[in-house]
Amino acid sequence: MGESIVLSAVREPQTQAPPVESTPARVKTADVRLVGVTKRFDDVVAVDDLSLEIERGSFFALLGPSGCGKTTTLRMIGGFEQPTEGEIFLGDREVSGLPSYKRDVNTVFQSYALFPHLSVLENVAFGLRRRGVKGKDVQTRVRDMLRIVGLEGLEGRRPRQLSGGQQQRVALARALVNRPRVLLLDEPLGALDLKLRKQMQLELKGIQHEVGITFIHVTHDQEEAMTMADRIAVMNAGRIEQLGTPTELYETPQTAYVAGFLGVSNLIAGTVAGPDRVRLHGGPEVRVPPAALAGRSGEVAVGIRPEKIDLSGEHENRIDGRVVESAYIGVATQYVVETPCGRLIVYSQNTQPGSGPSARDHATTLSWNPESTFVVNSMEEEPK
């Protein structure tokens, strides 16, 4: 999970930017649509007036920390929970009151729940047989799906004879073989080790492209969501904090919460000094894209991702500093730099042989391109 570095105290702004819209523009063809959905458990509001549309054939992620409402939202789409208020549509069909078995969705859980006494083929065929599919149709459809998930030749094995990644593929094939309208993925990679999890992220994305079915994936892992999803809804306290593509969320976060949850951000408090300028508290005046200010005035926070900062001082926005910590992490070196505005985190790519960290207490000038800067309301709450 990412974190943000807040570098000075901030005051309430004179004028706030308009609130972030949590409801996206209506998509042309939606497989899933939630309208004003609220879910209460006694006096706890798990999902709060959430409206959302998920485009047909897309890979969509619900991203956020524990308790943000993402899993409850997924369970309501799947019919495992019913909303307290609001409506849920699968295509044009309103399904809010229907149980899970009457909805055209399947779910893959973190625990694969395979039948240990059945072969791979029979595990995958189970849903087909329950639907009355018989004979060669079963064999053909199962073998086609096993080919898609990369399990050809393993039809006769039992689950105990498979690796964790292979068991995950069997669960995926079993969920997809009936061609549901929507596949729900409830942190399905959580039980895998890091190397296999990263491999399966790419494989899942490839499988989704091949089958063309809408995938809705719940995760707390921002890298996992950004690797696989076409669009991501970042959730906070039962609401959507921001919805967009991975690039939009990372490059132009609209709140400090999103900036901190998707990767590491340097947030520096400042005061708006013009249509494209902010004076940093304790530091220089810097230029930002006019669209990033969006009419704000008063107190704001300027955001810069660590890899966007250069140690050479070649760009327009500059601030002097001194290296206080450095760590070699392979592809890059991470620096902690003390500046008049507080400490900044910098990632410097190790592009040359023998690249390594600079000595501690080394004076440097940090710089970054104004176009690499984003702006948020500095009083906004960050992820815990």
RAQUI-V490044 format. One record per residue. N is the residue number from 1. SS is DSSP state (a for helix, b for strand, c for the rest). OMEGA is omega as a letter, one per 20 degrees, with the letter a starting at -180 (none if undefined). Layout:
N|SS|OMEGA ; N|SS|OMEGA
This chain:
1|c|a ; 2|c|r ; 3|c|r ; 4|b|r ; 5|b|r ; 6|b|a ; 7|c|r ; 8|c|r ; 9|c|a ; 10|c|r ; 11|c|r ; 12|c|a ; 13|c|r ; 14|c|r ; 15|b|r ; 16|c|r ; 17|c|r ; 18|c|r ; 19|c|r ; 20|c|r ; 21|c|r ; 22|c|a ; 23|c|a ; 24|c|r ; 25|c|a ; 26|c|r ; 27|c|a ; 28|c|a ; 29|c|a ; 30|b|r ; 31|b|a ; 32|b|r ; 33|b|r ; 34|b|a ; 35|b|r ; 36|b|a ; 37|b|r ; 38|b|r ; 39|b|r ; 40|b|r ; 41|b|a ; 42|c|a ; 43|c|r ; 44|b|r ; 45|b|a ; 46|b|r ; 47|b|a ; 48|b|r ; 49|b|a ; 50|b|r ; 51|b|a ; 52|b|r ; 53|b|a ; 54|b|a ; 55|b|r ; 56|c|r ; 57|c|a ; 58|c|r ; 59|b|a ; 60|b|r ; 61|b|r ; 62|b|a ; 63|b|r ; 64|c|a ; 65|c|r ; 66|c|r ; 67|c|a ; 68|c|r ; 69|c|a ; 70|a|a ; 71|a|r ; 72|a|r ; 73|a|r ; 74|a|a ; 75|a|r ; 76|a|r ; 77|a|a ; 78|a|r ; 79|c|r ; 80|c|r ; 81|c|r ; 82|c|a ; 83|c|r ; 84|c|r ; 85|b|r ; 86|b|a ; 87|b|r ; 88|b|a ; 89|b|r ; 90|b|a ; 91|c|r ; 92|c|a ; 93|b|r ; 94|b|a ; 95|c|a ; 96|c|a ; 97|c|a ; 98|c|r ; 99|c|a ; 100|a|a ; 101|a|r ; 102|a|r ; 103|c|a ; 104|c|r ; 105|b|r ; 106|b|a ; 107|b|r ; 108|b|a ; 109|b|r ; 110|c|r ; 111|c|a ; 112|c|r ; 113|c|r ; 114|c|r ; 115|c|a ; 116|c|a ; 117|c|a ; 118|c|r ; 119|b|r ; 120|a|a ; 121|a|a ; 122|a|r ; 123|a|a ; 124|a|a ; 125|a|a ; 126|a|a ; 127|a|r ; 128|a|a ; 129|a|r ; 130|a|r ; 131|c|r ; 132|c|r ; 133|c|a ; 134|c|r ; 135|c|a ; 136|a|r ; 137|a|r ; 138|a|a ; 139|a|a ; 140|a|a ; 141|a|r ; 142|a|a ; 143|a|r ; 144|a|a ; 145|a|r ; 146|a|r ; 147|a|a ; 148|a|a ; 149|c|r ; 150|c|a ; 151|c|r ; 152|c|r ; 153|c|a ; 154|c|a ; 155|c|a ; 156|c|a ; 157|c|r ; 158|b|a ; 159|a|a ; 160|a|r ; 161|a|a ; 162|c|r ; 163|c|r ; 164|a|r ; 165|a|r ; 166|a|r ; 167|a|r ; 168|a|r ; 169|a|r ; 170|a|r ; 171|a|r ; 172|a|r ; 173|a|r ; 174|a|a ; 175|a|a ; 176|a|a ; 177|c|r ; 178|c|r ; 179|c|r ; 180|c|r ; 181|c|a ; 182|b|r ; 183|b|r ; 184|b|a ; 185|b|a ; 186|b|a ; 187|c|a ; 188|c|a ; 189|c|a ; 190|c|a ; 191|c|a ; 192|c|r ; 193|c|a ; 194|a|a ; 195|a|a ; 196|a|r ; 197|a|r ; 198|a|r ; 199|a|a ; 200|a|r ; 201|a|a ; 202|a|r ; 203|a|r ; 204|a|r ; 205|a|r ; 206|a|r ; 207|a|r ; 208|a|r ; 209|a|a ; 210|a|a ; 211|a|r ; 212|c|r ; 213|c|r ; 214|b|r ; 215|b|r ; 216|b|a ; 217|b|r ; 218|b|r ; 219|b|r ; 220|c|a ; 221|c|a ; 222|a|r ; 223|a|r ; 224|a|r ; 225|a|a ; 226|a|r ; 227|a|a ; 228|a|a ; 229|c|r ; 230|c|r ; 231|b|a ; 232|b|r ; 233|b|r ; 234|b|a ; 235|b|a ; 236|b|r ; 237|c|r ; 238|c|a ; 239|b|r ; 240|b|r ; 241|b|r ; 242|b|r ; 243|b|r ; 244|b|r ; 245|c|r ; 246|a|a ; 247|a|a ; 248|a|a ; 249|a|a ; 250|a|a ; 251|a|a ; 252|c|r ; 253|c|a ; 254|c|r ; 255|c|r ; 256|a|r ; 257|a|a ; 258|a|r ; 259|a|a ; 260|a|a ; 261|a|r ; 262|c|r ; 263|c|a ; 264|c|r ; 265|b|r ; 266|b|r ; 267|b|a ; 268|b|r ; 269|b|a ; 270|b|a ; 271|b|r ; 272|b|a ; 273|b|a ; 274|b|a ; 275|c|r ; 276|c|a ; 277|b|r ; 278|b|r ; 279|b|a ; 280|b|r ; 281|c|a ; 282|c|a ; 283|c|a ; 284|c|r ; 285|b|a ; 286|b|r ; 287|b|r ; 288|c|r ; 289|c|r ; 290|a|r ; 291|a|a ; 292|a|r ; 293|a|r ; 294|c|r ; 295|c|r ; 296|c|r ; 297|b|r ; 298|c|a ; 299|b|r ; 300|b|r ; 301|b|r ; 302|b|a ; 303|b|r ; 304|b|r ; 305|b|a ; 306|a|a ; 307|a|r ; 308|a|a ; 309|c|a ; 310|b|r ; 311|c|a ; 312|c|a ; 313|c|a ; 314|c|a ; 315|c|a ; 316|c|r ; 317|b|a ; 318|b|r ; 319|b|a ; 320|b|r ; 321|b|a ; 322|b|a ; 323|b|r ; 324|b|r ; 325|b|r ; 326|b|a ; 327|b|r ; 328|b|a ; 329|c|r ; 330|c|a ; 331|c|a ; 332|b|r ; 333|b|r ; 334|b|r ; 335|b|r ; 336|b|a ; 337|b|r ; 338|b|r ; 339|b|r ; 340|c|r ; 341|c|a ; 342|b|a ; 343|b|r ; 344|b|r ; 345|b|a ; 346|b|r ; 347|b|r ; 348|b|a ; 349|b|r ; 350|c|a ; 351|c|a ; 352|c|r ; 353|c|r ; 354|c|r ; 355|c|r ; 356|c|a ; 357|c|r ; 358|c|a ; 359|c|r ; 360|c|r ; 361|c|r ; 362|c|r ; 363|b|a ; 364|b|r ; 365|b|r ; 366|b|r ; 367|b|r ; 368|b|a ; 369|c|r ; 370|a|a ; 371|a|r ; 372|a|a ; 373|c|r ; 374|b|a ; 375|b|r ; 376|b|r ; 377|c|a ; 378|c|a ; 379|c|a ; 380|c|a ; 381|c|r ; 382|c|r ; 383|c|r ; 384|c|none
